[in-house]
């Protein structure tokens, strides 16, 4: 790839100013929340909450359920990834791999409703057990429900990461294994396991982080104080107990926990999904025997059913709901309008911040020599886009809740705060989509645009927009879908002033209006599907 040309000061200054503005906005938004937490009456009584046995119990359960969820997700993903890698000619392979991308982009509340329809008291599993004479139903609530839900969302992620690693193994390895007559166990020991061992630590760390910061699933499936994580405990402390001291202690504890996890993750090899999980095919002689083919077929069938049944349940239950009545309800119209406003505002804000950070980093990297100050500024810009991983949404919401309660009705400020939190939450993912495309485009066109005298709006219209509109649209669609499905920030600030589709679905679930919740979930899922189709790579983008 060609190296971008060195920019003049007139070209660099606007980009650097934009990056500095984004850095100030992100630091101000997060800093205000943290200052409010630190000033949250941390006197002796409040510090005593840290020694509260209930707080210790919440911390232990948070780490325990995350560790167990991670172990189950990774262990169950191993045979699924191996079966997919062993059977490149499997008829439904491409569709199963695509299906595994659905839970990763699905609003969590929709997946929760589907799992309740399958594993709940009136679900398919319990109906089947009752039919064969087993009286004790499977409980979807408490630790078991949390584990099932986390495996549903994280098993596809672990499988794709492992499959991507297995498909990078050179074809000569498999031919050598066949010529040596290695058994499946020997192939796993000498070929597959050394590859997977480099991926599993990073994948496990990522899944563990997701489970520690899980909010919606624990809120839905948690069985009271015995099954509560730190994020849910913060929500309960402010919304139900109105105990700011405990909320502050829990929020600071969450920062310490996420900081420790992120520090550990930085020491592990990164788990990367290259996206080459449906196109690379070479012969796996160890997958040709009838017994192994039957075994792989059984594993893939069970994995497919585990993923398909909850999604099908949402569709069937949603279609059976009175959708016409729901679409006409004032509560739905208000929630849908608010959701679209919040999602579009958060998406555009996140996209603008990402573009500012990417432009500034590109301008800094073009400077020769790359001075120490420039390196620090570039590192600060990169860190600003990932601060939400260290300071989760529940912590931000708690800080702003404490900061605003002295200024009147918190609900008045709720829409702005929710938009800001959702924009920050989407920023790392928007950056991941936008930055590689921007850097590649700059390297290819910067010299040509300069030779043609194109700059400013003319360059944006003639050179940048035709190439970058696709990644920009993809990033915006992803950010909007992420914001549409979020319940965390809205759950704390939600009121009559800000009711979104996820909060309305959760309210209908809480009032036992499950048919309405199913219909609303189907509508929300359809909106997110449209956004996914808008942002999906097409044509030549898919062939890259």
C-alpha positions in Angstrom: 0.0 0.0 0.0 1.3 3.5 -0.9 2.3 5.7 2.0 0.1 8.9 2.3 1.9 12.1 1.5 3.0 14.5 4.2 0.2 17.1 4.8 0.7 20.8 5.0 -0.1 22.7 8.1 -3.2 24.1 6.5 -4.5 20.6 5.8 -3.5 19.2 9.2 -4.9 21.9 11.5 -8.6 21.3 10.8 -8.2 17.6 11.3 -6.3 18.0 14.5 -8.8 20.6 15.7 -11.6 18.1 15.1 -9.7 15.4 16.9 -9.0 17.7 19.9 -12.7 18.6 20.0 -13.8 14.9 20.1 -11.2 14.2 22.8 -12.5 17.1 24.9 -16.1 16.0 24.5 -15.4 12.3 25.4 -13.2 13.3 28.3 -15.7 15.8 29.6 -18.6 13.4 29.3 -16.9 10.5 31.1 -15.0 12.8 33.5 -18.2 14.5 34.7 -19.6 11.1 35.5 -16.5 10.0 37.3 -16.2 13.2 39.3 -19.8 12.8 40.4 -19.1 9.3 41.5 -16.0 10.3 43.5 -17.9 13.1 45.1 -20.9 10.9 45.9 -20.7 11.3 49.6 -17.9 8.8 50.0 -17.8 9.3 53.8 -17.3 6.6 56.4 -20.8 5.2 56.0 -20.5 5.0 52.3 -17.1 3.3 52.5 -18.6 0.8 54.9 -20.8 -0.3 52.0 -17.7 -1.7 50.4 -17.4 -4.2 53.3 -21.1 -5.1 53.0 -21.6 -8.9 52.7 -24.3 -8.2 50.1 -21.9 -6.3 47.9 -19.3 -9.1 48.3 -22.0 -11.6 47.3 -22.8 -9.6 44.2 -19.2 -9.4 43.2 -18.7 -13.2 43.7 -21.8 -14.0 41.6 -20.7 -11.6 38.9 -17.4 -13.3 38.5 -18.8 -16.8 39.0 -21.5 -16.5 36.4 -19.1 -14.9 33.9 -16.5 -17.6 34.4 -19.1 -20.4 34.1 -20.7 -18.8 31.0 -17.3 -18.4 29.4 -16.3 -22.0 30.1 -19.6 -23.3 28.7 -19.5 -21.1 25.6 -15.9 -22.1 24.8 -16.3 -25.8 25.5 -19.5 -26.1 23.5 -18.0 -24.0 20.6 -15.0 -26.4 20.3 -16.9 -29.4 18.8 -19.1 -27.0 16.6 -16.0 -25.2 15.2 -14.2 -28.5 14.6 -17.3 -30.0 12.8 -17.6 -27.0 10.6 -14.0 -27.1 9.7 -14.0 -30.8 9.1 -17.1 -30.7 6.8 -16.4 -27.9 4.2 -18.9 -29.5 1.9 -21.8 -29.6 4.4 -24.9 -28.5 2.5 -26.1 -26.0 5.2 -22.6 -24.8 6.2 -22.8 -21.4 4.7 -26.3 -20.7 6.2 -25.2 -22.0 9.6 -22.2 -19.7 9.7 -24.5 -16.8 8.7 -26.9 -17.8 11.4 -24.2 -17.5 13.9 -23.8 -13.8 13.1 -27.4 -13.1 14.0 -27.2 -13.4 17.9 -24.2 -11.1 17.8 -26.2 -8.3 16.2 -29.6 -9.1 17.8 -31.1 -6.8 20.5 -30.5 -8.7 23.7 -34.2 -8.4 24.8 -35.4 -10.2 21.6 -33.1 -13.1 22.3 -34.3 -13.2 25.9 -37.9 -13.4 24.8 -37.1 -16.2 22.4 -35.3 -18.2 25.1 -38.2 -17.8 27.4 -40.5 -19.2 24.7 -38.3 -22.3 24.4 -37.1 -22.8 28.0 -39.7 -21.0 30.0 -42.4 -22.6 32.2 -44.8 -22.7 29.2 -42.0 -23.2 26.7 -41.4 -26.0 24.2 -38.8 -27.9 26.4 -41.1 -28.0 29.5 -44.1 -29.0 27.4 -42.0 -31.8 25.9 -40.9 -32.9 29.4 -44.5 -32.8 30.7 -45.6 -34.9 27.7 -43.2 -37.7 28.6 -44.3 -37.6 32.3 -41.6 -35.4 33.9 -43.3 -33.1 36.3 -40.3 -30.9 37.3 -40.0 -28.1 34.7 -36.7 -26.6 33.6 -36.3 -23.2 35.1 -35.1 -20.4 32.9 -34.7 -18.0 35.8 -31.8 -17.7 38.1 -28.3 -18.9 37.3 -29.4 -21.5 34.9 -31.3 -19.0 32.7 -28.3 -16.6 32.8 -26.0 -19.3 31.6 -28.3 -20.5 28.8 -28.7 -16.9 27.6 -25.0 -16.1 27.7 -24.2 -19.3 25.8 -26.8 -18.4 23.2 -25.2 -15.1 22.5 -21.5 -16.0 23.0 -21.3 -19.6 21.5 -21.6 -18.2 18.0 -18.8 -15.6 18.7 -16.5 -18.3 20.1 -17.3 -20.7 17.2 -16.6 -18.1 14.5 -13.2 -17.1 16.1 -12.1 -20.8 16.4 -13.3 -21.6 12.9 -11.5 -18.6 11.4 -8.3 -19.9 13.1 -8.8 -23.5 11.8 -9.4 -22.3 8.3 -6.0 -20.5 8.3 -4.3 -23.9 8.8 -2.3 -24.7 5.6 -3.9 -27.4 3.4 -0.6 -29.3 3.5 -1.1 -30.1 7.2 -4.3 -32.0 6.4 -2.8 -33.9 3.5 0.2 -34.9 5.7 -2.2 -36.0 8.4 -4.1 -38.2 5.9 -0.8 -39.7 4.5 0.3 -40.6 8.0 -3.1 -42.1 8.8 -3.6 -40.0 11.9 -6.7 -40.6 14.0 -9.2 -37.8 14.7 -7.8 -37.6 18.2 -4.2 -37.3 17.0 -5.3 -34.7 14.4 -6.9 -32.7 17.2 -3.8 -33.1 19.4 -1.1 -32.2 16.9 -2.9 -29.8 14.4 -6.1 -28.4 15.7 -5.3 -27.8 19.4 -2.0 -25.9 18.9 -4.0 -23.5 16.6 -7.0 -23.2 18.9 -4.8 -22.7 22.0 -3.6 -19.4 20.5 -7.2 -18.2 20.0 -9.0 -19.6 23.1 -7.4 -17.2 25.7 -8.3 -14.1 23.7 -11.8 -15.4 22.9 -12.3 -16.4 26.5 -11.2 -13.0 27.8 -13.6 -11.2 25.4 -16.5 -13.4 26.4 -15.7 -13.1 30.1 -15.7 -9.3 29.7 -19.1 -9.4 27.9 -20.6 -11.6 30.7 -19.2 -9.4 33.5 -20.8 -6.3 32.0 -24.0 -8.1 31.0 -27.1 -6.1 32.1 -30.3 -6.9 30.2 -29.9 -10.7 30.4 -29.3 -10.7 34.1 -32.1 -8.2 34.6 -34.6 -10.5 32.8 -33.3 -13.9 34.0 -31.8 -13.0 37.4 -33.6 -14.7 40.3 -33.5 -11.9 42.9 -30.6 -11.1 45.2 -29.0 -14.5 44.8 -28.6 -14.0 41.0 -27.6 -10.3 40.6 -24.5 -8.8 39.0 -22.8 -5.5 39.7 -24.5 -3.7 36.8 -28.0 -4.9 37.9 -27.2 -4.1 41.5 -26.3 -0.5 40.5 -29.7 -0.2 38.8 -31.6 -1.6 41.8 -29.7 0.6 44.2 -30.8 3.8 42.3 -34.2 2.9 40.9 -35.7 0.9 43.8 -33.7 1.4 46.9 -32.5 5.0 46.1 -29.2 4.2 47.9 -26.6 6.5 46.2 -23.8 5.4 48.5 -24.2 1.7 47.5 -24.6 2.7 43.9 -21.3 4.7 44.1 -19.5 1.8 45.7 -20.7 -0.7 43.2 -19.9 1.6 40.3 -16.3 2.1 41.5 -16.1 -1.6 42.0 -17.2 -2.2 38.4 -14.5 0.1 37.2 -11.9 -1.8 39.1 -13.2 -5.1 37.8 -13.4 -4.0 34.2 -10.0 -2.3 34.4 -8.4 -5.6 35.8 -10.0 -7.6 33.0 -8.9 -5.2 30.3 -5.4 -5.3 31.7 -5.4 -9.1 31.5 -6.8 -9.0 28.0 -4.0 -6.8 26.9 -1.6 -9.6 27.8 -3.5 -12.2 25.8 -3.2 -12.8 22.0 -6.0 -11.1 20.2 -8.8 -13.2 18.9 -9.6 -12.1 15.4 -12.4 -13.2 13.1 -11.0 -12.6 9.6 -14.4 -13.1 8.0 -13.1 -16.0 5.8 -15.5 -18.5 7.4 -17.6 -19.4 4.3 -15.3 -19.3 1.3 -12.1 -21.2 1.9 -12.5 -24.9 1.1 -10.0 -27.7 1.1 -10.3 -31.5 1.5 -10.3 -32.8 5.1 -9.7 -36.5 4.8 -10.4 -37.0 8.5 -14.0 -35.9 7.9 -14.9 -38.5 5.2 -15.7 -41.5 7.3 -19.3 -42.3 8.0 -19.1 -42.3 11.8 -17.4 -38.9 12.0 -19.8 -37.5 9.4 -22.8 -38.7 11.5 -21.2 -37.2 14.6 -20.5 -33.9 13.0 -24.0 -33.8 11.5 -25.5 -34.4 15.0 -23.3 -31.6 16.5 -24.2 -29.1 13.8 -27.9 -30.0 14.0 -28.0 -29.5 17.8 -26.1 -26.2 17.4 -28.4 -25.0 14.7 -31.5 -25.9 16.7 -30.2 -24.1 19.7 -29.8 -21.0 17.7 -32.8 -21.3 15.4 -35.5 -22.3 17.8 -35.5 -19.1 19.9 -35.4 -16.9 16.8 -38.2 -18.9 15.3 -40.2 -18.6 18.5 -39.9 -14.8 18.4 -41.2 -14.7 14.8 -44.1 -17.1 15.4 -45.2 -15.5 18.6 -44.8 -12.0 17.1 -46.9 -12.9 14.1 -49.6 -14.3 16.4 -49.7 -11.1 18.3 -52.2 -8.4 17.4 -49.7 -6.3 15.4 -52.3 -3.9 14.0 -53.5 -3.0 17.5 -49.9 -2.6 18.7 -48.9 -0.3 15.8 -51.8 2.0 16.6 -51.2 2.3 20.3 -50.0 5.7 21.5 -47.4 4.1 23.7 -45.9 2.2 20.8 -45.9 5.4 18.6 -44.2 7.4 21.3 -41.6 4.6 22.1 -40.9 4.0 18.4 -40.5 7.7 17.7 -38.2 8.1 20.7 -36.1 5.1 19.7 -35.6 6.3 16.2 -34.6 9.8 17.4 -32.3 8.5 20.0 -30.8 5.9 17.7 -30.3 8.3 14.7 -28.9 11.0 17.0 -26.5 8.6 18.8 -25.5 7.0 15.5 -24.7 10.4 13.8 -22.9 11.6 16.9 -20.8 8.4 17.1 -20.0 8.6 13.4 -19.0 12.3 13.7 -16.7 11.5 16.7 -15.2 8.5 14.9 -14.5 10.5 11.7 -12.9 13.2 13.8 -10.6 10.7 15.6 -9.7 8.9 12.4 -9.0 12.1 10.5 -6.8 13.5 13.3 -4.9 10.2 13.7 -4.3 10.1 9.9 -3.0 13.7 10.0 -0.7 12.9 12.9 0.7 9.8 11.2 1.5 11.8 8.0 3.9 14.1 10.0 7.6 13.3 9.5 9.2 12.8 11.9 6.5 11.4 14.2 7.3 13.4 17.3 6.7 12.3 20.9 3.8 14.8 21.4 2.1 13.5 18.2 2.4 10.0 19.4 0.9 10.8 22.8 -2.0 12.7 21.1 -2.6 9.9 18.7 -2.6 7.4 21.6 -5.0 9.6 23.5 -7.4 9.7 20.6 -7.3 5.9 20.2 -7.9 5.5 23.9 -10.8 7.9 23.9 -12.8 5.7 21.5 -12.4 2.7 23.9 -13.0 4.3 27.3 -16.5 3.0 27.4 -15.0 -0.5 27.8 -13.3 0.7 31.0 -16.3 2.8 32.2 -19.4 0.7 31.3 -22.7 2.3 30.5 -24.1 1.5 34.0 -21.2 3.5 35.6 -21.7 6.4 33.2 -25.5 6.4 33.9 -24.9 6.3 37.6 -22.4 9.2 37.5 -24.7 11.4 35.4 -27.7 10.4 37.6 -25.8 11.8 40.7 -24.5 14.8 38.8 -27.9 15.9 37.6 -30.2 15.2 40.6 -29.1 18.5 42.2 -30.3 20.4 39.1 -34.0 19.5 39.1 -35.9 16.7 37.4 -33.4 14.2 36.0 -35.9 13.0 33.4 -35.6 16.4 31.7 -32.0 15.7 30.8 -32.5 11.9 30.2 -32.7 12.0 26.3 -29.4 13.9 26.0 -27.6 11.6 28.4 -29.0 8.5 26.8 -27.9 9.7 23.4 -24.4 10.5 24.7 -24.1 7.1 26.4 -25.3 5.2 23.4 -23.0 7.1 21.1 -20.0 6.3 23.3 -21.1 2.6 23.5 -21.1 2.4 19.7 -17.9 4.4 19.2 -15.4 1.4 19.4 -17.4 -0.5 16.8 -17.8 2.4 14.5 -14.1 3.0 14.7 -13.4 -0.6 13.8 -15.5 -0.2 10.6 -14.4 3.2 9.6 -10.7 3.5 10.3 -9.3 0.7 8.0 -11.3 2.0 5.1 -10.3 5.6 5.8 -6.6 4.8 6.1 -6.6 2.7 2.9 -8.4 5.4 1.0 -6.1 8.2 2.2 -3.0 6.1 1.2 -4.4 5.6 -2.3 -5.8 9.1 -3.1 -3.9 11.7 -1.1 -1.2 12.3 -3.6 -3.5 12.2 -6.6 -6.0 14.7 -4.9 -3.1 17.0 -4.1 -1.8 16.9 -7.7 -5.3 17.8 -8.9 -5.6 20.7 -6.4 -8.6 19.1 -4.7 -9.1 20.0 -1.0 -11.9 20.8 1.4 -15.5 20.3 0.2 -14.5 19.6 -3.4 -12.3 16.7 -2.3 -15.0 15.5 0.0 -17.6 15.5 -2.8 -15.5 14.1 -5.7 -12.9 11.9 -4.0 -13.8 10.9 -0.4 -17.6 10.5 -0.5 -17.9 8.1 -3.4 -15.4 5.7 -1.7 -16.3 6.2 2.0 -20.0 6.3 1.7 -20.2 2.5 2.0 -18.2 2.2 5.3 -19.9 5.4 6.6 -23.4 3.9 5.9 -22.3 0.6 7.4 -21.0 2.2 10.6 -24.1 4.4 11.0 -26.4 1.4 10.5 -24.5 -0.6 13.1 -24.5 2.2 15.6 -28.2 2.8 15.2 -29.0 -0.9 15.6 -26.8 -1.0 18.7 -28.6 2.0 20.2 -32.1 0.7 19.2 -31.6 -2.5 21.2 -30.0 -0.9 24.3 -31.9 -1.1 27.6 -29.1 -0.2 30.0 -29.1 3.6 30.0 -32.8 3.9 29.4 -33.6 1.5 32.3 -32.0 4.0 34.8 -33.3 7.2 33.2 -36.5 5.9 31.7 -39.7 7.8 32.5 -42.7 9.2 30.7 -40.3 11.6 29.0 -38.2 8.8 27.4 -39.7 5.4 26.6 -38.0 3.4 23.9 -39.0 0.1 22.3 -36.7 -2.0 24.6 -38.1 -0.3 27.7 -41.7 -0.8 26.5 -41.0 -4.5 25.7 -39.5 -4.9 29.2 -42.5 -3.1 30.8 -45.0 -5.4 28.9 -43.0 -8.4 30.1 -43.1 -7.2 33.7 -46.9 -6.7 33.5 -47.4 -10.3 32.1 -48.5 -9.0 28.7 -46.3 -11.5 26.9 -48.3 -11.4 23.6 -47.7 -7.6 23.3 -44.0 -8.1 24.2 -43.7 -10.7 21.5 -45.2 -8.5 18.9 -43.1 -5.5 19.9 -40.0 -7.7 19.8 -40.8 -8.8 16.3 -41.2 -5.1 15.2 -37.9 -4.2 16.8 -36.2 -7.1 15.2 -37.5 -6.2 11.8 -36.2 -2.6 12.2 -32.8 -3.9 13.2 -32.8 -6.4 10.3 -33.5 -3.5 7.9 -30.5 -1.6 9.4 -28.3 -4.7 9.1 -29.3 -5.1 5.4 -28.5 -1.5 4.8 -25.1 -1.8 6.4 -24.2 -5.3 5.0 -21.4 -5.5 2.5 -22.6 -5.9 -1.1 -21.1 -6.8 -4.4 -17.4 -6.3 -4.6 -17.2 -5.4 -0.9 -18.1 -9.0 -0.1 -15.3 -10.3 -2.3 -12.5 -8.4 -0.7 
